Amino acid sequence: MMNTSQRTAFVKHVPQRTCVACRQVKVKRELIRLVRLPGGRVEVDTSGKKAGRGAYLCRARECWEMGLKGGRLEYVLRTNIDHDNREQLLRNGTNLL
Ligand SMILES: [Zn+2]
């Protein structure tokens, strides 16, 4: 028989992910997912469910700028993000903040 604290712990179990820029672990829904599409282009995944290698960033402009400019996102996603793609990500991502 479960006591109240065990039941609460079970209910509160939610997936957590790490922001690739600031490395903070957060609840998945507080982060925005980026996905590498077949072909190497990277897109903001608003559904959070697209197939492909994914990475997460906080809903904070600093993290988008740090993640996109520092090359960390490219490292995590194992791809090269060109200038256009980078601008598009920054625009689409920061629109969601
Ligand atoms: Zn962050």
Backbone and ligand atoms as CSV (ligand in chain L), in Angstrom:
chain,resi,resn,atom,element,x,y,z
A,1,MET,N,N,0.851,-1.211,0.000
A,1,MET,CA,C,0.000,0.000,0.000
A,1,MET,C,C,0.879,1.250,0.000
A,2,MET,N,N,0.624,2.113,-0.925
A,2,MET,CA,C,1.421,3.340,-1.042
A,2,MET,C,C,1.001,4.365,-0.001
A,3,ASN,N,N,1.972,4.977,0.619
A,3,ASN,CA,C,1.609,6.100,1.477
A,3,ASN,C,C,1.546,7.385,0.634
A,4,THR,N,N,1.107,8.442,1.249
A,4,THR,CA,C,0.853,9.684,0.503
A,4,THR,C,C,2.114,10.229,-0.170
A,5,SER,N,N,3.250,10.184,0.506
A,5,SER,CA,C,4.456,10.777,-0.076
A,5,SER,C,C,4.932,9.984,-1.296
A,6,GLN,N,N,4.803,8.667,-1.256
A,6,GLN,CA,C,5.198,7.861,-2.415
A,6,GLN,C,C,4.307,8.176,-3.617
A,7,ARG,N,N,3.030,8.312,-3.354
A,7,ARG,CA,C,2.090,8.598,-4.437
A,7,ARG,C,C,2.397,9.973,-5.054
A,8,THR,N,N,2.696,10.926,-4.209
A,8,THR,CA,C,3.028,12.273,-4.700
A,8,THR,C,C,4.289,12.231,-5.553
A,9,ALA,N,N,5.288,11.485,-5.113
A,9,ALA,CA,C,6.536,11.385,-5.853
A,9,ALA,C,C,6.278,10.790,-7.234
A,10,PHE,N,N,5.399,9.806,-7.303
A,10,PHE,CA,C,5.090,9.179,-8.588
A,10,PHE,C,C,4.410,10.174,-9.521
A,11,VAL,N,N,3.411,10.874,-9.007
A,11,VAL,CA,C,2.663,11.839,-9.820
A,11,VAL,C,C,3.581,12.957,-10.311
A,12,LYS,N,N,4.519,13.346,-9.463
A,12,LYS,CA,C,5.390,14.465,-9.821
A,12,LYS,C,C,6.545,14.071,-10.738
A,13,HIS,N,N,6.643,12.796,-11.069
A,13,HIS,CA,C,7.747,12.414,-11.956
A,13,HIS,C,C,7.475,12.918,-13.370
A,14,VAL,N,N,8.285,13.884,-13.800
A,14,VAL,CA,C,8.120,14.440,-15.144
A,14,VAL,C,C,9.478,14.404,-15.835
A,15,PRO,N,N,9.457,14.257,-17.167
A,15,PRO,CA,C,10.745,14.194,-17.873
A,15,PRO,C,C,11.535,15.488,-17.739
A,16,GLN,N,N,12.832,15.364,-17.535
A,16,GLN,CA,C,13.694,16.539,-17.420
A,16,GLN,C,C,14.763,16.492,-18.498
A,17,ARG,N,N,15.170,17.649,-18.938
A,17,ARG,CA,C,16.184,17.750,-19.972
A,17,ARG,C,C,17.178,18.840,-19.592
A,18,THR,N,N,18.335,18.799,-20.240
A,18,THR,CA,C,19.379,19.782,-19.948
A,18,THR,C,C,19.457,20.810,-21.074
A,19,CYS,N,N,19.496,22.076,-20.711
A,19,CYS,CA,C,19.692,23.138,-21.697
A,19,CYS,C,C,21.131,23.043,-22.214
A,20,VAL,N,N,21.305,23.037,-23.529
A,20,VAL,CA,C,22.661,22.881,-24.070
A,20,VAL,C,C,23.526,24.130,-23.864
A,21,ALA,N,N,22.900,25.261,-23.566
A,21,ALA,CA,C,23.676,26.496,-23.358
A,21,ALA,C,C,24.119,26.642,-21.907
A,22,CYS,N,N,23.178,26.699,-20.980
A,22,CYS,CA,C,23.544,26.963,-19.580
A,22,CYS,C,C,23.704,25.677,-18.759
A,23,ARG,N,N,23.367,24.520,-19.348
A,23,ARG,CA,C,23.501,23.207,-18.725
A,23,ARG,C,C,22.603,23.003,-17.507
A,24,GLN,N,N,21.601,23.832,-17.336
A,24,GLN,CA,C,20.668,23.617,-16.230
A,24,GLN,C,C,19.669,22.540,-16.601
A,25,VAL,N,N,19.357,21.682,-15.650
A,25,VAL,CA,C,18.360,20.642,-15.849
A,25,VAL,C,C,16.998,21.217,-15.496
A,26,LYS,N,N,16.071,21.094,-16.425
A,26,LYS,CA,C,14.743,21.659,-16.209
A,26,LYS,C,C,13.676,20.675,-16.664
A,27,VAL,N,N,12.459,20.943,-16.225
A,27,VAL,CA,C,11.325,20.157,-16.697
A,27,VAL,C,C,11.195,20.397,-18.204
A,28,LYS,N,N,10.983,19.309,-18.918
A,28,LYS,CA,C,10.985,19.351,-20.385
A,28,LYS,C,C,10.103,20.465,-20.967
A,29,ARG,N,N,8.918,20.665,-20.390
A,29,ARG,CA,C,8.017,21.659,-20.979
A,29,ARG,C,C,8.495,23.097,-20.775
A,30,GLU,N,N,9.483,23.299,-19.913
A,30,GLU,CA,C,10.045,24.643,-19.729
A,30,GLU,C,C,11.155,24.943,-20.733
A,31,LEU,N,N,11.471,23.939,-21.538
A,31,LEU,CA,C,12.525,24.104,-22.528
A,31,LEU,C,C,11.920,24.050,-23.930
A,32,ILE,N,N,12.685,24.520,-24.896
A,32,ILE,CA,C,12.237,24.437,-26.290
A,32,ILE,C,C,13.141,23.431,-27.002
A,33,ARG,N,N,12.533,22.536,-27.758
A,33,ARG,CA,C,13.309,21.500,-28.432
A,33,ARG,C,C,13.732,21.953,-29.827
A,34,LEU,N,N,14.935,21.601,-30.170
A,34,LEU,CA,C,15.411,21.791,-31.534
A,34,LEU,C,C,15.685,20.411,-32.080
A,35,VAL,N,N,15.415,20.222,-33.348
A,35,VAL,CA,C,15.599,18.904,-33.936
A,35,VAL,C,C,16.419,19.012,-35.219
A,36,ARG,N,N,17.301,18.044,-35.413
A,36,ARG,CA,C,18.071,17.978,-36.658
A,36,ARG,C,C,17.270,17.160,-37.662
A,37,LEU,N,N,16.946,17.773,-38.769
A,37,LEU,CA,C,16.165,17.087,-39.797
A,37,LEU,C,C,17.097,16.222,-40.640
A,38,PRO,N,N,16.519,15.226,-41.345
A,38,PRO,CA,C,17.363,14.448,-42.277
A,38,PRO,C,C,17.960,15.423,-43.292
A,39,GLY,N,N,19.235,15.437,-43.476
A,39,GLY,CA,C,19.852,16.411,-44.363
A,39,GLY,C,C,20.672,17.429,-43.579
A,40,GLY,N,N,20.448,17.486,-42.271
A,40,GLY,CA,C,21.332,18.279,-41.423
A,40,GLY,C,C,20.812,19.622,-40.968
A,41,ARG,N,N,19.738,20.111,-41.597
A,41,ARG,CA,C,19.186,21.394,-41.164
A,41,ARG,C,C,18.525,21.246,-39.805
A,42,VAL,N,N,18.588,22.333,-39.032
A,42,VAL,CA,C,18.036,22.292,-37.678
A,42,VAL,C,C,16.805,23.190,-37.618
A,43,GLU,N,N,15.797,22.700,-36.917
A,43,GLU,CA,C,14.521,23.416,-36.858
A,43,GLU,C,C,14.027,23.458,-35.420
A,44,VAL,N,N,13.260,24.505,-35.088
A,44,VAL,CA,C,12.613,24.565,-33.779
A,44,VAL,C,C,11.437,23.601,-33.820
A,45,ASP,N,N,11.390,22.712,-32.855
A,45,ASP,CA,C,10.336,21.694,-32.821
A,45,ASP,C,C,9.279,22.092,-31.786
A,46,THR,N,N,8.264,22.798,-32.241
A,46,THR,CA,C,7.261,23.296,-31.294
A,46,THR,C,C,6.415,22.172,-30.701
A,47,SER,N,N,6.257,21.070,-31.434
A,47,SER,CA,C,5.477,19.938,-30.901
A,47,SER,C,C,6.286,19.155,-29.870
A,48,GLY,N,N,7.623,19.218,-29.971
A,48,GLY,CA,C,8.488,18.454,-29.086
A,48,GLY,C,C,8.532,16.976,-29.412
A,49,LYS,N,N,7.965,16.590,-30.539
A,49,LYS,CA,C,7.819,15.157,-30.841
A,49,LYS,C,C,8.405,14.746,-32.176
A,50,LYS,N,N,9.047,15.674,-32.880
A,50,LYS,CA,C,9.571,15.313,-34.190
A,50,LYS,C,C,10.696,14.291,-34.074
A,51,ALA,N,N,10.750,13.410,-35.060
A,51,ALA,CA,C,11.807,12.403,-35.068
A,51,ALA,C,C,13.128,13.049,-35.451
A,52,GLY,N,N,14.181,12.595,-34.843
A,52,GLY,CA,C,15.501,13.126,-35.160
A,52,GLY,C,C,16.252,13.444,-33.892
A,53,ARG,N,N,17.552,13.701,-34.046
A,53,ARG,CA,C,18.367,14.051,-32.892
A,53,ARG,C,C,17.926,15.405,-32.353
A,54,GLY,N,N,17.683,15.483,-31.074
A,54,GLY,CA,C,17.157,16.718,-30.500
A,54,GLY,C,C,18.080,17.358,-29.482
A,55,ALA,N,N,17.862,18.629,-29.249
A,55,ALA,CA,C,18.583,19.373,-28.213
A,55,ALA,C,C,17.604,20.360,-27.610
A,56,TYR,N,N,17.889,20.790,-26.394
A,56,TYR,CA,C,16.954,21.677,-25.702
A,56,TYR,C,C,17.615,22.970,-25.278
A,57,LEU,N,N,16.835,24.043,-25.345
A,57,LEU,CA,C,17.291,25.346,-24.860
A,57,LEU,C,C,16.210,25.942,-23.969
A,58,CYS,N,N,16.637,26.721,-22.969
A,58,CYS,CA,C,15.704,27.413,-22.078
A,58,CYS,C,C,14.889,28.443,-22.858
A,59,ARG,N,N,13.813,28.855,-22.259
A,59,ARG,CA,C,13.040,29.965,-22.817
A,59,ARG,C,C,13.675,31.271,-22.360
A,60,ALA,N,N,14.918,31.463,-22.733
A,60,ALA,CA,C,15.659,32.665,-22.347
A,60,ALA,C,C,16.551,33.063,-23.519
A,61,ARG,N,N,16.513,34.321,-23.878
A,61,ARG,CA,C,17.290,34.808,-25.021
A,61,ARG,C,C,18.784,34.515,-24.875
A,62,GLU,N,N,19.314,34.665,-23.647
A,62,GLU,CA,C,20.740,34.419,-23.438
A,62,GLU,C,C,21.115,33.002,-23.860
A,63,CYS,N,N,20.250,32.063,-23.551
A,63,CYS,CA,C,20.554,30.672,-23.874
A,63,CYS,C,C,20.508,30.435,-25.384
A,64,TRP,N,N,19.607,31.104,-26.067
A,64,TRP,CA,C,19.543,30.951,-27.528
A,64,TRP,C,C,20.779,31.545,-28.162
A,65,GLU,N,N,21.176,32.701,-27.670
A,65,GLU,CA,C,22.359,33.341,-28.239
A,65,GLU,C,C,23.615,32.532,-27.931
A,66,MET,N,N,23.716,32.068,-26.704
A,66,MET,CA,C,24.887,31.296,-26.299
A,66,MET,C,C,24.929,29.959,-27.047
A,67,GLY,N,N,23.774,29.299,-27.115
A,67,GLY,CA,C,23.704,27.986,-27.762
A,67,GLY,C,C,24.007,28.061,-29.246
A,68,LEU,N,N,23.519,29.115,-29.902
A,68,LEU,CA,C,23.706,29.229,-31.351
A,68,LEU,C,C,25.069,29.773,-31.721
A,69,LYS,N,N,25.591,30.678,-30.900
A,69,LYS,CA,C,26.866,31.299,-31.248
A,69,LYS,C,C,28.058,30.487,-30.768
A,70,GLY,N,N,27.882,29.757,-29.698
A,70,GLY,CA,C,29.017,29.057,-29.122
A,70,GLY,C,C,29.388,27.761,-29.832
A,71,GLY,N,N,28.545,27.298,-30.768
A,71,GLY,CA,C,28.836,26.043,-31.453
A,71,GLY,C,C,28.434,24.821,-30.652
A,72,ARG,N,N,27.876,25.034,-29.473
A,72,ARG,CA,C,27.502,23.924,-28.619
A,72,ARG,C,C,26.341,23.110,-29.217
A,73,LEU,N,N,25.433,23.847,-29.813
A,73,LEU,CA,C,24.280,23.199,-30.428
A,73,LEU,C,C,24.724,22.302,-31.592
A,74,GLU,N,N,25.660,22.812,-32.374
A,74,GLU,CA,C,26.184,22.026,-33.493
A,74,GLU,C,C,26.865,20.760,-32.991
A,75,TYR,N,N,27.577,20.895,-31.896
A,75,TYR,CA,C,28.265,19.754,-31.314
A,75,TYR,C,C,27.250,18.708,-30.848
A,76,VAL,N,N,26.237,19.160,-30.138
A,76,VAL,CA,C,25.230,18.241,-29.599
A,76,VAL,C,C,24.442,17.580,-30.725
A,77,LEU,N,N,24.133,18.340,-31.760
A,77,LEU,CA,C,23.311,17.810,-32.852
A,77,LEU,C,C,24.151,17.154,-33.947
A,78,ARG,N,N,25.480,17.178,-33.799
A,78,ARG,CA,C,26.388,16.578,-34.777
A,78,ARG,C,C,26.123,17.086,-36.188
A,79,THR,N,N,26.001,18.400,-36.329
A,79,THR,CA,C,25.775,18.965,-37.658
A,79,THR,C,C,26.400,20.352,-37.721
A,80,ASN,N,N,26.463,20.901,-38.928
A,80,ASN,CA,C,26.912,22.275,-39.084
A,80,ASN,C,C,25.695,23.141,-39.360
A,81,ILE,N,N,25.579,24.218,-38.623
A,81,ILE,CA,C,24.441,25.108,-38.803
A,81,ILE,C,C,24.942,26.323,-39.578
A,82,ASP,N,N,24.414,26.519,-40.798
A,82,ASP,CA,C,24.904,27.650,-41.591
A,82,ASP,C,C,24.265,28.964,-41.125
A,83,HIS,N,N,24.734,30.044,-41.702
A,83,HIS,CA,C,24.302,31.374,-41.254
A,83,HIS,C,C,22.781,31.549,-41.324
A,84,ASP,N,N,22.201,31.177,-42.453
A,84,ASP,CA,C,20.746,31.336,-42.634
A,84,ASP,C,C,19.963,30.539,-41.611
A,85,ASN,N,N,20.386,29.304,-41.437
A,85,ASN,CA,C,19.718,28.409,-40.498
A,85,ASN,C,C,19.810,28.971,-39.072
A,86,ARG,N,N,20.966,29.511,-38.751
A,86,ARG,CA,C,21.216,30.079,-37.425
A,86,ARG,C,C,20.291,31.282,-37.165
A,87,GLU,N,N,20.200,32.161,-38.168
A,87,GLU,CA,C,19.337,33.339,-38.049
A,87,GLU,C,C,17.873,32.918,-37.886
A,88,GLN,N,N,17.495,31.914,-38.666
A,88,GLN,CA,C,16.120,31.422,-38.619
A,88,GLN,C,C,15.795,30.830,-37.243
A,89,LEU,N,N,16.721,30.073,-36.706
A,89,LEU,CA,C,16.516,29.474,-35.388
A,89,LEU,C,C,16.396,30.535,-34.306
A,90,LEU,N,N,17.274,31.514,-34.394
A,90,LEU,CA,C,17.263,32.574,-33.383
A,90,LEU,C,C,15.934,33.334,-33.445
A,91,ARG,N,N,15.471,33.592,-34.669
A,91,ARG,CA,C,14.215,34.319,-34.862
A,91,ARG,C,C,13.027,33.478,-34.367
A,92,ASN,N,N,12.954,32.239,-34.836
A,92,ASN,CA,C,11.829,31.378,-34.453
A,92,ASN,C,C,11.832,31.062,-32.968
A,93,GLY,N,N,13.025,30.815,-32.446
A,93,GLY,CA,C,13.129,30.460,-31.046
A,93,GLY,C,C,12.778,31.613,-30.127
A,94,THR,N,N,13.332,32.781,-30.423
A,94,THR,CA,C,13.085,33.904,-29.528
A,94,THR,C,C,11.640,34.412,-29.643
A,95,ASN,N,N,10.959,34.083,-30.737
A,95,ASN,CA,C,9.520,34.377,-30.845
A,95,ASN,C,C,8.693,33.606,-29.826
A,96,LEU,N,N,9.223,32.485,-29.383
A,96,LEU,CA,C,8.491,31.617,-28.454
A,96,LEU,C,C,8.743,31.953,-26.992
A,97,LEU,N,N,9.670,32.852,-26.743
A,97,LEU,CA,C,10.053,33.133,-25.348
A,97,LEU,C,C,8.976,33.906,-24.594
L,1,ZN,ZN,ZN,19.585,27.608,-20.579
